[in-house]
Amino acid sequence: MSLEDPLERDIATLIRDIFGNPFRPVAFDPEWRTSTVVALAQQMYDTRDFSAMPILADALQDAGCDSDDVLTHCRGTGPHVRGCWVVDAVLGKE
């Protein structure tokens, strides 16, 4: 697969959003599931509007999340879709 093709590049980006990095699995600490974190994730999941991902990163950090993979993913440019591995982890949909 050549990632020079825009369609293939977009598909690869979506796959990374849904599955994360299979070579660096993240242990999601249940302590990070505060009411604020869960509410933000649920709102994004229900509306399919992921523009609050950077806010989710801040809320996760406030909850004690120190996972660079999680925080970087949330603050990244996306795109993010329903099935995003971080949102699913917050909601317990792993």
N, C-alpha and C positions, 0 to 999 in steps of 0.2 A: 504494500500500500504506500503510495507516494503522497506525502502530506503537502505537496505542492498544489494539488487539486483542492480548490476552496471547499467543495462539498465534503471531501474526505477529511479535511481539516476541521470542518464544523462538526462532523459526526464524531471525530476523535475527542473534541472538546466536550460534547454532550456525554460521551461515555465516561470521561474523567469526572464530570459533575455527578453522575449517578453512582459510579463505583469507587471513586477516589483512586488512590495509588495502591494497586494490589500488592506491591512489593514493600509497602510501609503501612500496614494496617494500624488504625488508631484505636486505642482502648478508650471508649467514651465513659467517663466517670459519671455515675448517676447523680453525684452531688452537684453537677453542673445544671441539672434540670430544675432550675428555680421556676417559680410561677411566671416570672417575666420572660425567661428564656422559652418556656413551653408556649406561652401565649403568642410571642412573636413568631415562633416556628409554625404554630397552628394557623395563624392568620395568613402567613405566606403560603402554606400548603393549601388552605381552603380557597384562597383567591387567585392562586398561581401568579401572584405579584411578588417577586423576590427582591424588590428594590430596598427592602429593609435588611438585607444580609449584613451590611456593615454595622448596623445597629445590633443585630444578633451577635456579631463578634464582640461588641462592647459588653453586651449583657453576659455572654459566656465568660468573658475575661473578669467581669465583676463577680461572677459565680465561682471563680477560682480556676477556670480553664487556662492552662499554660501550654496547650498543644499548639505548636507552630503550624502544623498541618491544618488543624481546624480553623484557627484564626486567620491564616493566610487565605484559605479557601473562601471563608466568609467575606473577606475584604477584597477578594479578587474581582476582576471585571466580569466574570461569568462567561457565558450566560448560565443562569441557574434555572432548573426546571423541576417540576414535581418529580420526586424521586431523588433529589439532591441528597447525597450521602450524609451531609451534616444535619439537614432538616429531619431526615428520616431517623438519624441517631437520637436527636433530641426527642422526637415523638415516639421512640421505641419501636420503629418500623424496620429495624435492622434485618 
